[in-house]
Amino acid sequence: MSELVTAAPTTQLELTIGGMTCASCANRVQRKLNKLEGVTATVNYATEKAHVTFPAELDPSALVEQVESAGYTAALPAPPSEEPAQAPDPAQSLRERLAGSAVLALPVVAVSMIPALQFTYWQWTMLALAAPVVFWGAWPFHRATLTNLRHGAATMDTLVSVGTLAAFGWSVYALLFGTAGLPGMVHPFSFTVAPGDASGSIYLEVAAGVTVFVLAGRYLEAQSKRKAGAALRALLDVGAKEATVLREEGETRVPVAQLAVGDRFLVRPGETIAADGVVEDGASAVDVSMLTGESVPVEVEPGDAVVGGCTNVGGRLVVRAGRVGADTQLARMARLVEEAQNGKAEVQRLADRVAGVFVPVVIGLSVATLGFWLGAGGGAAAFPAAVAVLIIACPCALGLATPTALLVGTGRGAQLGVLIRGPEVLESTRKVDTIVLDKTGTVTTGRMTVHGVHAADGESGDDALRYAGAVEAASEHPIGAAVVAAAEVCFGRLPGVADFDSTPGLGVRGIVSEVDGDTVLAHAVLVGRTALLDEHGIDLPPDLKEIHGEAEAAGRTPVVVAWDGIARAVIVVGDSVKPGSAEAVRSLRELGLTPMLLTGDNPAAAAAVAAEVGIDADAVIARMTPEEKVAAIRRLQAVGKVVAMVGDGVNDAAALATADLGLAIGTGTDVAIEAGDLTLVRGDLMAAVDAIRLSRRTLAVIKGNLFWAFAYNVAAIPLAAAGLLNPMIAGAAMALSSVFVVTNSLRLRSFRGATTR
């Protein structure tokens, strides 16, 4: 008999990584962490975070030590009760170093490029100006190179450092021991390199210019990455910092971290709701735009749920806390977005593998280029061609291609009420061809409402609704609750009821009394199915029979109202299609998807809803159990369909997990949300359209970034090796390639969803 093997418990956390300068650094940290037994880590260069899963018995400080042993820094997350430490702004240091280097490098480049500006002994003046740029301005590259060399590694910084030092070193050699230091020396500029006397050539403009270009690229990259993460930072910062808790001794102002489940707290107009909870007192309008993207405030009253982070824009509210701290919907949203941004798409994983071996290969190509030109008698062309290969081939654009697009795309999604779990989800949206929709709570509101009151000839529909509402007020049935709600909206206070009785599955009855002048009128009222009337010998007139049948055929529930032994009216009750569901189905078709309706409801109700929103009759499957929903999705997959599923309830969780892409309605159950790949916080079906459109757009940007990053290197390296690219131009092109990738990703910030168009 085999023994049951239980998986060892694991823990997850995020490390903040410092000192990374390119994708090769991220790969190196990731490999180092993954060498620890039981540890699985994913390192993201753009977010400078490492998402680590490790055995519960492992001390987290061991993770920090492992990162530090690779030459980088790492910091554990701050405890929940503490404010996270303010991270230094890398852009500030880069800006200062860039400004100083640019001031010194500008005359070096100008004089070296324009012979008319070259005065006697100009080359020595340029040497004095270039030296601080190469050794102070480029110090971050040299420092990273030294650190990596101590650990037997090479990164993009190695290429920049070796290239600039080689250009500067050769220039010093040519000035001291060659003919370059003689008075009257003229240095013409060319976009390409040309053979000549190597001892008379200097490359100070290359050393200084490349340093400035790379610093500029790093600075713009840092600024762009900050913009890319702005949406997530806004999501994290939107929560309240303090809450006014109501206690026996009065109002007490406490930090939000000290708020406990069950506490009653006050929310004044203009304040942010401190935690998820239920309104106990007061009525107001709540701005939920940060959560759902909806611009219209939501009216709330006692009994309504509110979400922490939303703003009270109306009256005074008293809320009882239900979820606090890390359990709030806002905190969970932020976690989902952060986890998504730490992931890597399949195409990026390929790019990472390429970047991991790219630097040693480039160094080898540079040496080969140098050898080829020297062997061919190229002389002065050998050195600049080799340096150009080093500079032009830096793979930083590859490392930025996916994370920046993912950073912007997931952040924009959070603003629109769409949470993307990870890059794998983006790849799934491109392949999906069939989308299966749950009915109740997804296409429809999931709440029973009165669709019409139809009175028999000579009878009063108002009386029927008022009497039915009075009797149903003592019932807890959802159909009865819909009747009561409609009656209260129309008449306010309802008549009193005596001798109430309920017959399960059939309906309710009671004596309704009301005063008419000096007379008290009492009516024996029955509300329910026709079988209840049959038990009391009451017939349904032909006109009401016709209405009753039409309502059933439309998938709605007809409720008969009778009093004093006569059937007087039929109240039609049913679920309502959500506003926008029909438009969403049309939009899904435009995206190339075939919509289907999968529901546990009866066939008539399913067919009616499908017809209303535009789903084909042969694409409707009714009376489905949760297990049958899973089986239906598997049948579609078996015939080659790639299936997306949209649902909101516990009964949808298994189907969401089975589908190739699960879209969970955020207003649904936690089980469904956890099972989904995409969470639609807004709760309407149009959010599913936005989710698929945004996911596809983000994936398209990622692929575009990677294509241009690869194409740039593939096209540029042969040009540099052939001597057709001046090293300084190569440095500018390399820096601009990274900036292009980041700015291309930033275009996703302008993505407009259904609520913003």
Secondary structure, DSSP 8 states (H G I E B T S, - for coil): ---------EEEEEEEEES--SHHHHHHHHHHHHTSTT-EEEEETTTTEEEEEEETTS-THHHHHHHHHTT-EEE----TTS-------HHHHHHHHHHHHHHHHHHHHHHHH-GGG--TTHHHHHHHHHHHIIIIITHHHHHHHHHHHHTT---HHHHHHHHHHHHHHHHHHHHHHSSTTSTT------SS---B-GGG---HHHHHHHHHHHHHHHHHHHHHHHHHTHHHHHHHH-S-SEEEEEETTEEEEEEGGG--TT-EEEE-TT-B--SEEEEEE--EEEE-HHHH---S-EEE-TT-EE-TT-EE-SS-EEEEEEE-GGGSHHHHHHHHHHHHHT---HHHHHHHHHHHHHHHHHHHHHHHHHHHHHHTT-BTTHHHHHHHHHHHT-THHHHHHHHHHHHHHHHHHHHTTEEE--HHHHHHHHH--EEEEEIIIIIEEEEEEEEEEEE-TT--HHHHHHHHHHHHTT---HHHHHHHHHHHHHHSS--EEEEEEEETTTEEEEEEEEEETTEEEEEEEEEE-HHHHHHTT----HHHHHHHHHHHHTT-EEEEEEETTEEEEEEEEEEEE-TTHHHHHHHHHHTT-EEEEE-SS-HHHHHHHHHHHT--GGGEE-S--HHHHHHHHHHHHHTT--EEEEE-SGGGHHHHHHSSEEEEETTS-HHHHHH-SEEETT-STHHHHHHHHHHHHHHHHHHHHHHHHHHHHHHHHHHHHTT-S-HHHHHHHHHHHHHHHHHHHHGGGG---TTT-
